[in-house]
Amino acid sequence: MRYFPDQEAFAALGGGFSKVGRIINISMGGLAFEYTVFHETEEENVSAEIFLTTGAVHLHHVPCKVIVDEGIDTHTVHRKNLKMLSNRLCRIQFTEIPIDLERELESFISNYTSSRFNP
């Protein structure tokens, strides 16, 4: 079952957090988030950071792999100082999560998400 964050929750991937965006849904198996591309990167097997903007929760180095990374609209912005910006949807699958991180993830889902979408 997929759960929806009750407050602003974010995921970050890659070295230097090359992909950072708002979590759309999450489960014990993975999550989906949307982000804006500032520069193209190819990441497949990475780790994720999961956090709330309040700072109440921050899960570090959650092992995962990218399942899907696709554009979510055709609107692309070209500006003089910004080569290209586009919105993307990234779906990741958690892989071999250590038991301590699994407990933290369970706690995150129990305390900061709901089974109903709350825009």
C-alpha positions as CSV (number, residue, x, y, z in Angstrom):
1,M,0.0,0.0,0.0
2,R,1.2,3.5,-0.8
3,Y,1.0,6.2,1.8
4,F,0.8,10.0,1.3
5,P,2.8,12.5,3.5
6,D,0.8,14.5,5.9
7,Q,3.3,17.4,5.7
8,E,6.1,18.5,3.4
9,A,8.4,15.5,3.0
10,F,11.4,15.4,0.7
11,A,13.7,12.8,-0.8
12,A,17.3,13.4,-2.0
13,L,19.4,11.2,-4.2
14,G,22.9,11.0,-5.5
15,G,26.3,12.5,-4.6
16,G,25.8,16.1,-3.7
17,F,22.0,15.5,-3.7
18,S,21.7,15.8,-7.5
19,K,18.0,15.1,-7.2
20,V,15.9,16.6,-4.5
21,G,12.1,16.8,-4.5
22,R,8.8,16.5,-2.8
23,I,7.7,13.0,-1.9
24,I,4.4,12.1,-3.6
25,N,3.9,8.7,-2.0
26,I,5.9,6.1,0.0
27,S,5.7,2.5,1.1
28,M,8.0,0.0,2.8
29,G,9.1,-0.9,-0.7
30,G,10.0,2.5,-2.1
31,L,8.8,6.0,-2.9
32,A,7.9,8.4,-5.7
33,F,9.0,12.1,-5.7
34,E,8.9,14.9,-8.1
35,Y,11.9,17.2,-8.7
36,T,13.2,19.9,-11.0
37,V,16.2,19.1,-13.1
38,F,19.0,21.6,-13.0
39,H,21.5,19.3,-14.7
40,E,21.2,15.8,-16.0
41,T,22.6,13.0,-14.0
42,E,22.4,9.2,-14.4
43,E,21.9,7.4,-11.1
44,E,20.8,3.9,-10.8
45,N,22.0,2.3,-7.6
46,V,22.2,5.0,-5.0
47,S,21.1,5.8,-1.5
48,A,18.3,8.2,-0.5
49,E,17.8,10.7,2.2
50,I,14.2,11.1,3.5
51,F,13.3,14.1,5.6
52,L,10.6,16.5,6.7
53,T,11.0,20.2,6.3
54,T,10.4,20.7,10.0
55,G,13.6,18.7,10.7
56,A,11.6,16.3,12.9
57,V,12.7,13.3,10.9
58,H,15.8,12.5,8.7
59,L,16.5,9.0,7.4
60,H,20.1,8.8,6.2
61,H,21.6,6.6,3.4
62,V,18.5,4.4,2.6
63,P,19.8,2.0,0.0
64,C,17.7,2.1,-3.2
65,K,17.7,1.9,-6.9
66,V,16.0,4.1,-9.5
67,I,13.1,2.3,-11.2
68,V,11.6,5.1,-13.2
69,D,12.8,8.7,-13.9
70,E,10.6,10.4,-16.4
71,G,9.3,13.8,-17.4
72,I,6.0,14.8,-16.0
73,D,5.2,17.6,-18.3
74,T,6.3,19.1,-21.6
75,H,7.0,22.5,-20.2
76,T,10.7,23.3,-20.3
77,V,12.1,26.6,-19.4
78,H,15.1,28.0,-21.4
79,R,16.7,31.2,-20.0
80,K,20.0,32.9,-20.5
81,N,21.5,31.8,-17.2
82,L,19.5,28.5,-16.8
83,K,20.3,26.1,-19.6
84,M,17.2,24.0,-19.0
85,L,14.7,23.2,-16.3
86,S,12.2,20.4,-16.5
87,N,10.0,18.7,-14.0
88,R,10.5,14.9,-13.5
89,L,9.0,12.1,-11.5
90,C,11.4,9.6,-9.9
91,R,10.3,6.2,-8.5
92,I,12.8,4.4,-6.4
93,Q,12.8,0.9,-4.8
94,F,14.4,0.4,-1.5
95,T,17.1,-2.4,-1.5
96,E,18.5,-4.3,1.4
97,I,17.5,-1.9,4.2
98,P,19.3,-2.6,7.5
99,I,16.9,-3.4,10.3
100,D,17.5,-0.1,12.1
101,L,16.6,1.9,9.0
102,E,13.6,-0.4,8.4
103,R,12.3,0.6,11.9
104,E,12.8,4.3,11.2
105,L,11.0,3.9,7.9
106,E,8.1,2.1,9.6
107,S,8.0,4.9,12.2
108,F,8.0,7.6,9.4
109,I,5.1,5.9,7.6
110,S,3.1,5.4,10.9
111,N,3.6,8.9,12.2
112,Y,3.8,11.2,9.1
113,T,1.6,9.7,6.4
114,S,-1.9,8.6,5.8
115,S,-3.5,6.2,3.4
116,R,-5.6,9.0,1.8
117,F,-4.3,11.7,-0.4
118,N,-4.3,15.2,1.3
119,P,-3.3,17.9,-1.2
